[in-house]
């Protein structure tokens, strides 16, 4: 969501003109002709009221407009209901104010000084107090005029707290494991042969003293895999030709049979233990976006297959990147314009990305915005960076191939080139005169066109043919800040439009929203924190390094998460169809926003584990593992200026009891500014409250971590906090600096109400605000032209942030959250402005 000119175009200081029905006093008349002119009473033409609704202590101006038919001068008499105060400005203009809540009648009588002929008029004024009875919404605005430095602390401080008693979160086998947990206050003992995840055909057997392992096995038709003179021997049973489920059932049955064997002292299944599989790539722990979609859990089912090919239609590939080695199949360059291609020719068989500072064909300067930034390599890295190789980052898939197809050059994307590239990807006839040896089953399009209302006609048939070839296309929704339309490519049938969420799972402001949006996935938001972007592979032109890494944000980063999960689904079930992939991903997504499919999140945030699990189930070969797993949402929290407390929800996304034993907070350099407390479990989860204290800290950026220790693994919640430099002079060169404009907007960006309050903040009130969620913003208008955030000296900000404001709650006439806003100079806000006055 973002603030737009449309949202506040009708914003401030419009006058309401109240026209009243006048009551005329009776007038006498004579029966015949007379030389004297008839005296008519004066006419009250209107009462103009500057504000019909005021708050306690606020003033409104009432102006009476009257005339006399006989051209006589008129005089006025004013009165107000008890409790109201009238202050004279002119004979026909008064100011009304009151210290009481309620509705007040203000009356005016007009007379021409002749006879006793009066004309009466009245108007109603409401004084709305700060209570729900009068529809008010009140709060206090605290401004932080902040420019933070980049100083990072260096040494460590630790605060460790062992819980008085463990917190236990228990799974529910009937639930969607990715979405909720059930809490019970006890552990459940496990007896023999009850393990849920184990190796089929193997039994761990401990025999009574004096019993020969070889003789025992031979007499019972068992094999000996590992014979030991102490402890357990590993024995085998015949399961040849059995399916996975049948083999597991046979193994469990044999285990149970041996529990009553007189020669057996102990028997058990060869259970598979350990925490969820994670790669050893050194930057993996900076990839917050994988845990957000429950990806590590999916890796326990499959890490991918080299039989699955994802075509990435983008800016090409940096093939020498260390995380691309072994992950690429032959691709193609479909940029037909030699200038845009920047490689000296038109279409060719080399999809290498050269649209950077090495591109001299088009004489593009190194700092030109025409450079693609190795966009395609970043996208490909999210899908399939070489994983578990102790280098760089991890991909969504650890096995599988990328087919790089180059379509985005220095002049953008030619629709005809793009369609030919689509045909090539799935093995259909195309301009290259060749087809890949094996077609792609998934197509990633982190590109496209602006928001629209329908599929471009030139692409309708293309995507139909892609579908007929058995492939599915995932397309970014676009980064145009649109709330009513998405990338037109994503509006075509047989495509899935993917929007972007941030580290908290909240849709980002830049992500296009609207009808046709299919899913949401991590896209990141780097405005406050670079590390809140999506981390993946790029080339560093400045360092001439083919194996660099960078944080990007955008729906371009969201789409490859969905493509990668689809690749895992095909690896889990090679016979799954494109229709089944789309349906399964939608039905297993974590529902966000309005219940069901909506225009903000589509069907919801992709859930990698749930989607891959269902794909595996549909192949008839999946047995639910029994193993707890600790999950934190979000796992990376940032305290921007003015925010001192945030909550993190801890759940069990595995099966079996999750036991949390302790929590530890660690900080760098300065101690005691970070605190973490676990609440009592409720509603199938436990809340971790993270608090910061900036008292006495110099300006800068601070890092910390909260660690939770459990039998389902160790969970790290990263914490970052900014401390403002309050010495910054915010209003230099600001002529109109006495007032700050504040506005309340609904979730559709439409203005609900506004106020001008004294700078730099304080109390405010809004009227007639129904309970609900609203956006709040504040800004200066330094040159007094009615446009805010349009010049260098303006200070602007939104609750949460200016670009991605956070919804605040109005309930019972009060703003529930503290409205703390950080104001930034206009130039930091990337040129967004809007109108506050007509």
N, C-alpha and C positions, 0 to 999 in steps of 0.2 A: 504494500500500500504506500502511496506517496501523497503529499499535498499538491493539489493542482489549482490552476487559476479557476477552473470550473467550480471547484469546491467552495471558494470564497468570493465568487464574483459579485454576489449580492450581499456582501458582508456587513459593512458598518454604516451607522448613522443615517438611516432612512427615516424620514419623519412619517408617523401615522397621522392622517388627517381625520378627525372625528367629526362627522356631520350629524347634527342632532335635529330631532323633530321639535319645532318650536310651538309653544302654546301661546296663543294671543289672548290678551284681555278683551272683554267685550267693549264695543264702542257704540256710543249713542248716535242717533241720526234723527234728523228732523223730517217732517212730512212735506214740505214745499220748497220752493226756491228761496235762496238766501244769498246775500252778497258775501257772507263769511265763507272762506275755504274750509273744507272738511279736514280735520286734523287726524292723520293716520298714525298708528303706533309705529315705532321703529322696528326694523327687521334684523334679527340676528342671522347672518348669512352662514356662519360656521364657528365652531370652536376647534381651534388647532391645538392638539396635545402632542408634545414632543415625545413622551413615553407614556403609554397606557399602563404598563407594568413597571413598578419600581421596587427596590428593596428598602428595608428600613434605613432611614437617614439619607436616602437618595432623593434628588430633586427632579421634578418635571415641570415644564413651562406650559402654561395654558394661555392662548391668545384668542380673544373674542373679536370677530369681524362683524360689525354692525353698521347699518345705514338707516337714514330716515327718509321716507317718501316725500316729505315736505321740505327736505333739505335742512332740517333743523339739526343743531348739534345734539349729541347724545351723551348721556352719562351712564356709568356702570356701578352696580352694587354686587359685591362678591360674597359668597359664603361657602363653608365646607362642613361636612359632618364632623361631630365631635371627635377629637383625636387628630384631626388634620390641621395643618398650619398653612396659611396663605401669606405670601410675602409679595408686596407690591413692587412691580417693575415700572409699569405705566398704567394709566387708567384702564386700558383694555388688555393688560398682560400681567399675569400673576405667576409666581412660583409656588408649587404645592410640594410639601414634604410631610412626613409623619414618622413617629417612633413606634408605631403599632402595625401589626399585620392585619390585613382585612381589605374590604372593599369600601371605598369612600366616594360619596357624591359631591362634586363641586358644582355650584350653581352660580349663574350670573343673571342679573336683571338689568334691562336696558330701558331708559326713559328719555323722552326728548324735552322734559321740563315743562310740558304743557299738559294740562288735564291730569288725570291719574291713569294714564295708559302705559302699561308696562309689558314688555316682552320677556318671557322667561326661557332660559335654556340650561341644560345641565349635561354633564358627562361623568362617566364612571372611571375611577382609577383604582387599580389593585396594588396593594403593597404586599409583596410576597416575602414572607420570612424564610429563614433557612431550615424549615421543617418540611416533612413530606406532606403535611396538611395543606400547605400552600404551593407544593410542587417545586420547591427550591432545591438546588444542589450547591453545596458550599464546600470550600476547601481552602488550603493555603498554598500558594505557589512560592517555591524556594528556587531561586536562580543560581546557577553556578556558571560564572563567566570564565570559562576554562580553556586553556591551551596547555595540554600536558606535554611533558618532555619524554624522551625515550630512555631515561635512565632505568637500568635494571639492576636489582640487588644481586649480591654475589655469594654470601655465605649462608649456611643453613641453620634454622632453628626448628625444633620439633616439639610437639605436644601430643602425648600418647595417652589414650584412655581405654582401659579394659572395661567392658560392660559388666555391671553388677550381675546380670544374668544374660545368657545368650538370647538374641532375637532370632526366632525361627519362622521362616516363611515356607509353607507347604504348598506343593503343587496340587492341582485338581485335574485328574486325568480326563475329565469331560470338557475341559476348557480349551480355548485357543491359547496355547502356551506362551505366545508372544505378547499377550495383551494384559493378562491379569493373574494374580496369585491368590491363594487362600492361606491365611495365617492360623496355625494351631500351636498350642503351647507345649508340645512334647515331641520327642523323637520316637520313631517307630522302629522297633528292632527288626532286623532282617534275619530270617532263618535260612536253612540250607536250601539251595536250588531256587532262590527267589530273585536272583539278579535279573535285570531286564535286558542288559546289553552284555553279550558274551560270545565266545567263539564256538560256532557250531561244530559238533563232533569231538569236543575235548572235555575231559572231566579231570578235576584235581581230586585224587583219592589218597587218603591216609589209612593204611592197613594196621590191624592189630599186630602186636609184637609176635614174631615168629612166622608170619604169613609171607610166603614168597610172592613177590610182585609178578614174576613171569607166570607162575602156576595159577595165581588168581586170575590174571588176564586171560590166559588160555582157556581156563574152565568156564569163563563167562563170555567168550567171544569178543574180547576187547583187545585192542592193540596197545603197544607200549611206545609212547613217543619219548618220554624222559623217565628213566628209572633212577630212583634215589633210595639210598639206604636210610635216609632220614626225612622226616617231614612228608610232603606230598610227592607222589609220582604223577606224571601227566599221562593219562590213558586216553585212548581214542575209541570211538564207535563208528561203525560203518554208516555213512550217509550218502554214498555215491548215487548220483542221479536225482537226489531230492532237491526241491526248490528251497529257497532260503528260509521261508517260514516253516515248512515241514521239517527241515533239518534242525532248526532251533527247537521245535516241539519235541522231536525225537530225542534230542540231547537232554532237554529238561526232564522228559519222562524217564530216561535211563538214570539220571541223577536221583530222582525220587525213588526209583526201585532200589538203588544201592543204599539208601538211608536205613533200610531194614535188613541189610545183609549182615550176618553175624561176624564176618571177617573184616568188616569196614568200621573203622573208628570215626572217620570224618570224610565227608564227600562234599564237593561243591562244583559249581560251574566255573569255567575259566573266564571270569568277568572282565570286561574292558573298563578300566578306570581312568582317572586323570581329568584335568580341566579341558575345556573346549579348545579345539585346535586353533592355534594362531601361528602366523608365519614368523620367521626370524629376521625379516627385513628391518634394518635399523630405524627407518622412518615410519614403520607401521603404527607406532603408538602416537603419531601425530595425525593419523587418519581417523579422526573422530567420526567421520561420516559412515564408516563401516559398522560400528557398533550401533549407530542410530537406526540402521535398518536390520539389525539382528543378523548380520552376515556371519560372524564367527560361528554361530550355532549351525548355520547352513553348511559350513565347511566340514562339519562332522558327518554330513550325509555324502557330500561330494565336493571336490575342489575343481571339478571341470573335466573335460575330455578333449584330447587333440582332434577328435573327429568333428568338433563343433567349430564353425568358422563364423566370425562376426565381421561384416564389412563396415568399415568406418569411412564414410564419405565426408571428407573434410579438406584441410589444407595440405594433406600429405603426411609423411612420416619422417622422423629422424631415425633412419635405420641403424645407425651406429650406436644408438643409446644402449647403455648396459642393460636396461630393463626391457628392451625390445628384442634382445638376442634370443633366438629360438622360438619367438612368438609370432613371427610373420610368415605369411604365404605371399606369393606373387600378387601384386596389385596393378594399378594402371593410373595414368595421368590423363584425365579427360578435359583439361583446360585447353580449349581450342584456340584462344587468343594468345599469340606469342608474348605480347606485352604483359598481359595478366599472368601468364604462366611463369614469366621471369626466368625461363630456362633456355630460351633461344629458339623454341619450336612450338608446335601445337601439341595435339594429343600424342602420347608416347607410352612406352611400357615402364617408365621410371616414375613412381609416385613420390620421390624424395621431396621433402619440403625445403624449398630454397627461397621462399619469399621473406627474406630477412636482410640483415646488413651485408650478406654475401651476394645479394642480388644486384649486379651491376648492369644487367641488360636493360632494365627500365630506369636505371640511375635513381633508385629510391634511396634517399638519405636514411641513415641508421635510425633517426628518431621519428621517422614518418609514421603516421597513424595507419598507413596502408599495410604495414607489416601485420601478418596474421598471428604473430607471437607463438608459433609452433602449436597452435590450437589443436591440430589433429593428433599430435604426439601426446598432449595432455589428456585428450579424450581416450585415446588408445590405451594409455597407461592405467586409467581407471578401470577399464574393462579387463585388461590382460597384462599388466606389468609382470615381468618374471618374478615369481613369488617364492618365498622360503629359500632364497638364494643368498641371504646375508648381505644383500645390496639394496640400497634405495628404498623404494616403496613396494607395497603389495598391490596386486590387482584383485578385482572381484573374483576372477577366475585364476587358478594356478596352472591349469592346463587348458589348452584351446588355442586357436589361432586368430590373428587379426589380418584381414585383407584390406590394406590401405588403398583407398581410391581418392585421387586428388581432384577436387572440383572447385575449391576456393582459392582464388588468386588475388593479385593486388587490386583487381577491378571488381572483386566480389564473385558472385556465382551466376553463371549463365544457366537459365532454365533448361535449355536444350542439352547442354553438357551434363547437367544433373540427371536428366531422364536417361541419357545414354549410359551414364554411370550406374544408375539403378538397374538397367537391363543387364549390364555386364556382371554386376554383383551376383545375380541369380542365374546366370548362364543363358540369358536370352540374346538373340542377335542384336548387335550394336555397331556403332561406327568404327570401333577398333578392328573389326573383322576377326576377333578372337573371343574366346570365353575362358574362364578359369577352369582348371582341371577338376575342381570340386566347388560347387556354388555355395554361397553363404546362406545360412538359415535365419540370420538376424542382421538387420541393417540399422546402423546408428546414424542419425542425422542431427547433429548438434549445430544446426544452421537452418536457414529458411528465409521467410519473408515477414513483413509486418503483420500486426493483428488484423483480422478480417472476419467476415461473416460466413464464409463458405470456402470449399476446396477450389483451388485454381483448376479450371477446366483442363488445362494441359497436363495436369498430374492425375486426374481422375482415373484414366485408363492405365496409366503407369502403375499406380498402386494396386489396381485390380489384377494386373499381370504379375506383380510381385507376390500377391496373395495366392494366385493360382499356381505359382511356382513353389509354394510351401514356405515362404519366408514371412517374417514379421518385421515391421519398421517402428522404431522408437524415435520420436522427434521432440526436440526441445520446444517448449511453449513460447519462448521468446523473452527478451529482456527490455520490453518497451514500457514497463510500468502500467500496462493497460489493465483495467478492471473489467472490461467487457468484451475482449476479443483476444484470441491466441494466434500464434503462427498459422498462416493459412494452410501450410503443408500438413499440419497436425489436424486439420479439419477434414481431411480426406478419409474416406472409408479405408479400412485395413491398416490404419496407423494408430499409434498410441502416443498422445501428447503428454509430455512430462514437464511439470512445473517444479520449482525449487523451494526448498525449506532451508532454514538456518540451523545452527547448532542446537537450538531448542525445539526443533521440529515445527517451527512456525513459518508459514509461507512468507517469502521475502517480498519487499516492496517492488523490486524490479521484475519479478516473475509475472508474466502475463496470465490473466485469469479470465474465465469466461466459459460459455457453453462449448462442449467438445473436449475439455481437459480430462485426460484419462487417469493420471497418477501423479503423485508427488515423490520427489527423491532429493537427497542432499545436494544443494547447489552452493551453499556457503554464503557468508556475508562478511566482507573484509573491511567495512567502513571503520569500525572501532579497532579491530584486531585482525592482522594479516593471517594469523594461524586459524582463524575461523573460516577461511576459505577451504576449498578442496585441494589437497596436496597430490600432485602427480608429476609425471615426467615432462621435461621440456629440454630445449637446447639453450644455453647461455651464449648469445652472440658476443656480449661484452667480454666474456672470459674465453671465448672460442672453445666452449666445452660442450661436447655432444651429449653428455650424461649429467644434466642439471635437473633440478626439481624446483617447483614453484607452486604457490597457492593461487588459485584462480577462483572467481565466483561467477555464477551464471547458470541459467537453465541448460547451457551447453555442458556443464559439469553434472547436472542432474540426470540427463538422458542416458549417459553411459552406465550409470549405476543400474538402471532398469535393463539395459541391454546385457550387462554382465550377469544379472540374476536370471534372465531368460536363458543365457548360455548354460548356467548351472542346472536349470530345469531340464534342458535337453540332455545334458550329461546324465541326469538322474533317470530320465525316461526318453530314450532316443525316438520313440514313436509318438511323442506328444505333438499335437498340431499347433499351428499358429493361433487358431481360434481358442484352443484350450489354454495356451500360454496367456493370452490376453484375459480370458475369463478367470483363470486361477489367480493371476496377479491382482486382479481387481477384487476378487472375493476374499483374498487373504490379507489385503492391505489394512494397515492400522487406520481406523476411521478417525479423521480429524475434522475440525470445523463443524458444520451442520451435519446431523445424522444422515448417513447414506452418501450417495454421490452428490457433490456440489461443484460450484464453479471456482472455488478457491483451491481445493486439494484434489479434485476429481474423486476417485474412489477412495483415496487416502494415501498415506505414506507406505511405500513398498516395504514388505516384510520378507526379507530374503529367506529366512528359515521356514516360515509358514508356506511360502510359495514352493520352495524346493521340496519340502516334506510332502505336500500334496501331489507334486509331480511324481515323486518316488512311490507314494501310495497308489497312484493310478497305474503304475507299472506292476503292482502286486508284489513288491519286494522290499517293503519297509517295515521294520519293527521299531517301535518307539524306544529310544534309549532311556535309561533311568539314571539320571545324574543331575544334581542341582547346578545352577549357574547364576551368579550374581550380575545384575544389570543395573545401570544408573542412567537416568534420563533427566536432564542432559548430563553428559560426562565432562563438559567443559563450560565453566561459567565465567562471565565477565561482569565485573561491577563497574559500570560507568559512573561518572560523577553524580553523587546524590543518592545512589542506591547502596544500601548497607546490609540487606538480607535477601537471600534467595533460597528456594527450596529445590531439592533434587529428589526424585522418586526412585526408591530402590525396590526392585522386584526380583522374583525368581523366574527366569525364562527357561529353566530346565525342568527336570522332574525329580521327585524325591525332595526331602527336607533340606532347605537352605538354612544353615546356621551361621549367623553373624556374631563374631566374638568380640571384636574391638574396632575402634576407629582412631585414626591418627591424623593430625593436621601438621603440615610442615610449611615453613615460610623461609624466604631468602632474606638475609641481612638483618632486617628488623623483626624482632620477635613480637608475639602477642597481638598481632593485628588480625589473625585468622582464627576462627572458632567453628567447630562442627559438632552438631548435636543430633542424635537419632531420637525420634519421637517414639511413642508407643505405637505398635503396629495397628493399623486399621484399614478396612476396605481392601484387604488382600495385598497390601503393600506397606512399606514403612517410609516415612519422610525424613530425609536428611536436611536439617536446616544449616545453611552455611552463612556465617556472619562475618563482617569485616569492620574494623575500627581504624579510622584514618587519623585519630588524635595524635598530634605531634609528629606526623610523618611529613617529610619534605615532598615537594612536587615530584612526580615521577610515575612510572609503571611498575607494579609489584607482582611477583609470581609466587604461587603457593600450590600445595596439593593436599587433598584429603584422601586418605587411604582407608578402605574398609577390608577387613580380613574375615574370610569365611571358608567353609568347606567347599564352596563353589568357585573358589579362586579369589584372587586379590583384585579389588576394583580401585582404580585411581580416578579421582575427579580433579581435573585441573582448575585452578583458580587464578584469575588475573584481576587486578584492581588498579584504577587510575586515581591519582591524587592531583587536583587542579592547582595551577599556579595562580593564586588569588591576587597576585600583584599586577596582573595584566590590566591595563586601563581599557575597559571595553567600549567606552563611548566617546573616544577622541574623534573629533570632526563630525559629531552627531548633533545637528542643530536642534532637532525636536527630540530631546532625550528625557523628557519628564514622564512620558507614558510608555507603557508596554502593552501591546495588543495581544490578547489571549482569545482563543476560539475553541469551541467544542464542535466536533464533527461526528456524524454517525459513521457506521462501518462502510457506507457507500460513498464516503468522502463529501457528503452534503453538509452544509453549515447548519448547525442546530441553534447555536447562540454565540455571542461574542461579548467581550468587555474590554474597556481600556482601564488599566489600573496603574497606579503610580509606579514608576521604575524605582528600585529593581525588584518588584514583586511584593507579595503580601496576600491579604485576604481577597477573595473573589466570590461572586455568587452568580449562578445561572438560574433561569426560571423555567417552570413547566417542563422539567426534564423527566421523562418516564424512566423507570428503572431499566438498566441495560448497560451495554458496553459502548464506549465512545473513545474517540481520539482527541487529544489535547495538544495544542501547539501555542507557541509564544514567539513574538518577534518585535523588533523596533522598526520605526519608519523614520529614519534619520533625516531625510530631506522633506518629509511632510507631504509627499505627492500621492499618498494613498496606495503606493505599491511597496510591499515589504520584500526583503531578501532580493532586491534587484540591483543593489549597489554595494560597493566595497565595504562601506562602514556599517551596514545593517548587521544586527545580531539576530540569529534565527535558531530555533530548536523545537523539538517535539518530545513528548513524553515517551521515553524509550530511545528514540533518535528521530532526527528530522526525516530521513529517508524511509525508515522502517519503524514508525511509532508503535507503541504498545497500547492495546486497548485498556482503558481504565474503567472501573465499575462505578455506576451511580446506583445507590440503593437507599431507599427511605430518605431521599433528599440530601444525601451526603456522598461525596466522592470517597470511595472506600480506600483507595491507595493514596499515599502522599504523592503530590504532583511535583516531583523534582525534575527540573529541566536544565540541561546544559546548553547554553547559547554559544554558537560558533559564528565567526565572521562569514559573511556571504560567500567569499571565495572558497571556503572549505566545503560549501554545500553544492558545488558543481553547477552553479548558475540557475537554480530553481527559484522562481518568484511567483507571486500571485497578488491579486488586487484585494484591498481591504475596504476601499471606499468607492462609491459611485461617482 
